[in-house]
Amino acid sequence: MRIETLSVFPEMFDSVMHASILGRAEERGIFSFAAFDLRDWTHDRHRTVDDEPYGGGAGMLMKPEPLMEALDDLESTGPRPHVIFFTPCGEPFTQRTAERLAGEERLLLVCGRYEGIDERVYARADERISLGDYVLTGGELAAMVVADAVVRLLPGALGDEMSAQDESFSAAGLLEYEQYTRPASFRGQDVPPILLSGDHAKIAAWRRANALERTCRWRPDLIEHADLTDEERERARELIARNAAGAAEGAAATDCGVV
Ligand code: ADE
């Protein structure tokens, strides 16, 4: 996969895109990365990328010419990129989006700044993505989040192929189960004994039940679309009702291991 970004702060990507798992995946040739500077497509002495909005109002907008010219140039070489614009007005980014994007050959991530982008440029987007219902100072952080979530799904990026499949949002749409490492007892808290039992079937059953309980406790909104058996769905209904009753009494359980 090839990932490219277009922004006025290409240096923001330096550390994140070349460190840790992303850095190793790049070294191994699992993906390649380039951060383009939008100002390279300006033609004035001040390398201007913004202008005042028609109709007045606070702040500046990104003007269309540099963006359009950059997109013309970048799209004229190599495989056709899948072009993503980052904006709070986009579709919310989810693990499902990351999985879909991991199948693309080339991603071009366009990062806005200031109060937004001239609306006409959005015609060039294959999709618009929002990271969530809050406003960032620019799209660069959103692009890094998306690149990170996508690259770790590419075959070989994590080393251990299983670890990307078994975690929150991938396994049946539930949150991930609790995990522990040594010591077995620490500051008065013990690891659930079943995890020390060596009985793999029981451990798998415990993990599934624990994932269900945690999801009911912390993200009950995920249950509706989770891939559950009839028995698990019934259990989820009970847990959610119990948590709601507890919360109503002001006595919600403080951990998510409540049964
Ligand atoms: N740019 C500014 N805020 C954003 C958000 N929430 N998601 C994506 N891009 C943004």
Boltz pocket constraint, residues with backbone or C-beta under 6 A from the ligand:
constraints:
  - pocket:
      binder: B
      contacts: [[A, 86], [A, 87], [A, 88], [A, 112], [A, 129], [A, 130], [A, 131], [A, 132], [A, 133], [A, 134], [A, 135], [A, 136], [A, 137], [A, 138], [A, 139], [A, 142]]
      max_distance: 6.0
